[in-house]
Amino acid sequence: MRKGEGDLLNRCCAALAHAESLQRLRTLRPVVTGAGARLTIEGRSLVNLGSNNYLGLAEHPRVKAAASAAIERDGVGAGASRLLTGHRSDHEDLEAAIARLKGTEAALVFSSGYLANIGVIPALMGRGDVIFADRDDHASLIEGCRASGARLRVYRRDRLDRLQTLLAQRPRSGAVLIVTESVFSMEGDLAPLPDLVDLAERHGASVMVDDAHATGVLGTRGSGSSEHWNLQDRPIIQMGTLSKALGALGGFVAGPKILIDHLVNRAKSFIYTTALPAAIAAAAFEAIRIVEDDPEPRRRLWANRLFWHDGVRGLGFDTFNSASPIIPIRIGSDALAVEMASALAAEGVYAPVIRPPTVPAGSARIRTSILATHTVEDLVLALAAVERVGKRLGLA
Ligand SMILES: Cc1ncc(COP(=O)(O)O)c(C=O)c1O
């Protein structure tokens, strides 16, 4: 082995040992089946409180049939990027459906939500510009902000007075963008979008919202945060994912056609990557049609969410300010959170533990996410397990 390689492996070894000493080592465990209400790990069936497949569309018969038919017609991989030979009518149909759902002129699909965020922001912002990002924004948003070369300033959504001061102090030249998630993925609370949009308008800034956990979930029609807050006529750049409530894979941006044409020309993570397979585009298209046609899964999702939220809070747990199907249970110490997750697994409940650096030190949590497909029995079983384990660990 050359010396440089050895040095890098030593570095990896030290980093892994350090993470392990802090109880923060991440490891992979195969799940045999299950993006749904139940999953099978190592031969055991567990209630799944760790999926973003909120409406159960990943295993919906219509979604599966659409994907299978497209595979038969078109094969598995797209074979090239969209600008070469990877572009299919399935992408066009999907983009038209996203634009319809979001109420925008146009939309553009990326191969993942992560790729959308790291592509869109640098395509719009650059040196001399300023971006204001919420301190809990997803890693892909922060990566996108950093890659843009714009000045990055971080704000807290519970201190918008400070954001206002920062906006007032911004340089007079250059563009300004406020970037936020609409449903925070690790806290489950909602961004104060109407206030952010008002502030942006007053200070000549634009707003980009990441609707990863809102698409299909928020709003009477399930179209997301703009509908929920009645902001459809405001100029918000709406990003989202196809990978969560829509049960497929991929990311998107919805907005004016001129924005979409610009991204086709400038978003590197769109241009230089293989297109989303036609089968996935067809599956996501069908999922959007189900969201539009059938409010029942969304009704069940919110009923389940209410039951679970009330139950967990009734046991005395702090659930941050959750107002969505993401309901984190605050534990605090990393070691205790790990212990709680493994005790829950032993009781038949899979609930992921979220530790630093994903969340701030001292705020380790069990992140539960509720699905439309959970049965009352699933939730009763899981709640009883949370109560037993919480009492045993002195938390409930
Ligand atoms: C808020 C947020 N934005 C973006 C992403 C990335 O989306 P995807 O999983 O489709 O790459 C995620 C998912 O992890 C997310 O939670």
The ligand as a MOL file (V3000), in Angstrom:
LIG
                    3D

  0  0  0     0  0            999 V3000
M  V30 BEGIN CTAB
M  V30 COUNTS 16 16 0 0 0
M  V30 BEGIN ATOM
M  V30 1 C -36.0500 17.9310 3.9570 0
M  V30 2 C -35.4240 17.0000 2.9760 0
M  V30 3 N -34.9590 17.4990 1.8210 0
M  V30 4 C -34.3880 16.7000 0.8930 0
M  V30 5 C -34.2550 15.3470 1.1090 0
M  V30 6 C -33.5990 14.5040 0.0640 0
M  V30 7 O -34.5710 13.8400 -0.6530 0
M  V30 8 P -34.2750 12.4400 -1.3690 0
M  V30 9 O -34.3450 11.4040 -0.3170 0
M  V30 10 O -35.3610 12.3450 -2.3740 0
M  V30 11 O -32.9190 12.5390 -1.9850 0
M  V30 12 C -34.7510 14.7980 2.2820 0
M  V30 13 C -34.6830 13.3270 2.5190 0
M  V30 14 O -33.8580 12.7730 3.1020 0
M  V30 15 C -35.3390 15.6340 3.2440 0
M  V30 16 O -35.7800 15.1420 4.4130 0
M  V30 END ATOM
M  V30 BEGIN BOND
M  V30 1 1 1 2
M  V30 2 1 2 3
M  V30 3 2 2 15
M  V30 4 2 3 4
M  V30 5 1 4 5
M  V30 6 1 5 6
M  V30 7 2 5 12
M  V30 8 1 6 7
M  V30 9 1 7 8
M  V30 10 2 8 9
M  V30 11 1 8 10
M  V30 12 1 8 11
M  V30 13 1 12 13
M  V30 14 1 12 15
M  V30 15 2 13 14
M  V30 16 1 15 16
M  V30 END BOND
M  V30 END CTAB
M  END
